[in-house]
Amino acid sequence: VFLMIRRPPRSTLVRSSAASDVYKRQPSWMHEDYYSFLLLERIFGSYNQEANYEGLNNPGKQYNSVQSYLAQYPDIVKHQAIYSPYKDCGVFGNYLIGNEAFVKQMNYCGLHFPTKFADYIDESEIERAKQKLYMELTNIDTTADIMQSIGQQVLYWNRRVPRSEIAKRVARLRKVDIERVCTEWFYDAEPSITNWGAISKITDIGMYKYFKAHTTLPLVDFKRLALKTK
């Protein structure tokens, strides 16, 4: 069992708030799907109610699909997608903070978001995530950021990978690639769910059976689907 616990800062939790961490085991630095998960982390993005919710009449037309879904719950205030690869494995998950009444929904969202993209993902979300990653690559200019990037690449790949190579590999990813990755890695994968704060109501449901029922592998022939997209 692989567990990753991200305890929220005290300043983000009040007596009526709860935090949810939902992670699954994912590819390592050495895996061919590493770049797909770099892109997926940007597709999911981050959500902050104070920055993304106030003053907008229709969040569904201005956010990505994950943020649009979260905007339906006014008491879910923060969300962050996290991908942490290592040499032999990795973890990918969603970190959410909200009111204790929505702790069940936060756990469900952490599991439902990844499998949702296995069925359908809009091309615009993929292109938006690519542009965000390109901007992040061009903004690696401080000494600490450069040394951290070089150190990890040399440690895991035994070579320095230029930013242009990362951009080219990400640019080749298509919609069918993201759908394939979501199906292979998110369905039938054992989740690690951790809750913090006011979580007494979470004991009212059968946790494992309820959430596992939403991760049944669909019958999708991705080889045939890839041929159709060419």
N, C-alpha and C positions, 0 to 999 in steps of 0.2 A: 504494500500500500504506500503510495507516494503522497505525502502531505506537505502543503505549503500554506503557512499561516501568516497573514498580513494583519497585524493588530492595528486598528485605527488609532490616530492620535486622540488624546483626551479632549482636545479642543473641538473635535468634530462630532463628539457624541454627547448628547444630553440624556437626561434620565429616561425620556420616552423614545430614544433612537436605538437603532440596531444596525449592525453591519453584516454583510454576507460576502463570503469568499467561496467561489465555485471554480475548481481547477480540474483539469484532466491531463494525463500524461501525453506529451506531444513530441515532435521530432527534435533531435539534437542539432548542434552546429554541423555535424558531419552528414546529416541526411539531405537528400535531394529536395525535400519539401521545405527546407529552412527558409528560402526566399518567399515562398508562398505564405508562410506564417508571419514574416516581416510585413507583408502586405495586409494580411488579415488583421494584424494588430492595429493598423491605421484605418482599416475599413470599420472596425468596431469603434475606435476612437475613444474619446472621453466625454463625459457629460457633467455639467455643473449647473444646477438650477439657477443660481444667481447670475451666471453669465449667459446661459442659453435659453432661459425660459421667460424672464420678465420682459414685458413690452411687446411680445410677438402674438399676433392674432391667430396664426395657423402654423404651429411647429412642424406639422407634417410636410409642409411645402418648403421648409428652410433647413431642415436637419437631414442627416442620414436616417435610415430606417430604424436603427437601434435607438437613437435619440428621440425620434418621433414616438416610438413605443413607450419609452420612459416618461415622456411628457404627459402621457395619459394618467400617470400616477403623481399627483401633486406633492406627495410626501416622500417620494424617492428623490433625494437631493443631489447625489453624486454617483458617478459610475466611471470606472477605468478598466480598460482591457489591458492585460499584462501577458507578455510572452517572454519567458525566461529560459533560453536554451543552455544546455551544458554539453559536455563532451559525449556522454553516452545516452542522454535523455533530455527532456525538456518539459516545461509545464506551460499551459495556456489557460487563462481563465478570466473571470469577470469579478470585479470588486465593487460592491454597491453599499451605499449608506442611505437609510431612510427611517421613517417612523416604524415603530414596532408592529403596527397593524399590517404593514406590508412586507414583513420578513418572509412570509411564504411566497409572495409574488417575486421578491428579490431572488430567492433561491431558484424559483422556476425560470426567471429571466436569464440567470447565469447559465442554465442548461439549455434553454430554448433558443437563445440567440445563435449559437454556432450551428445547430442542426437546421435552423431556418434557412441559412444560406446554402445548405446542401440541396434544397429544393429549388430555390430561385434567388438570384442576386442581380441587381440592376447594373448595367454596364457603367452608368454614371458614377456609382459608388466605387467601382474599381478604379476608374480614371481619377476620381478625386483622391483616393488613397495613394495612387502612384505619384500624383503631383505633390502631395504632402510629404512623401518619402524623399522625393527629389529635393524639396526645399530643406528638409532636415540634413541631407547629405551636403548641401552647399553651405549650411550654417555650422558645420563642424570646423571651427576655426580657433578655438581656444587650445592652449597647450594641454590642459587636462583631458579634454574631449579627444584630441588627436592621439595622445598617448594611450588612453583607454581603448580606443578603437584598434590601434596597432597591436597593443598587448594581447587582446582577445583573439585577433586574427592569427597572430604568430603562435599563440598557445594552442589553438584548436586546428588551424589549417597549415601551420608551418610556413606561412608566407604572408606578405603584405598584399591585401586586396585593394586595388584602387577604387575610388568612388565611381568611376566610369563603368567598371565591371559590375558593380552592384546594381547600378541604374539599368544596364543592359539586360541583366538577368531578370530584374523585376519587370522591365518593359515587355518581355516576351510572354508574361503570364496573361492568360485569357480567362474569360468567364468560365469555360468548361474546366479549366485547371483549378479554380477556386472551389467550384462545386464538387469536383472529385476529392480534393483535400478535405473538405468539410465532411463528406460522407465517410471517407476512409478513417479519419481520426476522431470524429466526434460521436458517431453512432456506435453503439455497443461498447463504449468506453466507460470504465468505472470512474465515477466522479468523486472528488474530495470536497465536501461541503463543510465550511466552518462558519459559525455565527457568533457574533459578539454583541453585548449590550442587553437590552430588554427583549429577551427571546422566549419568554415563558409560553407564549401562545403557539410556538412551533411544535410543541409536544402533542397538539391536538390532532395531528395528521400522521398517517403512516409514511414516514419520510422516504425510505428507500423505494418502496413499491410505487409510490405516487410519482416520483421523479424518474425512476428507471423506465416507467411505462412510456415516457415521451422520447426515448432514445432507441427505438426499434429500427433496425436497419432496413431501408427501403430497397426494393429490387430495381436497381438502375444499372443499365449497361453503358458504362462511360466510354468504352471503345466505340460503340455504335454512335453515341452522342457526339464524340469527337469527330467522327467522319462526317456527320451532318453539318458541323460548323465550319468545315473547310471549304 
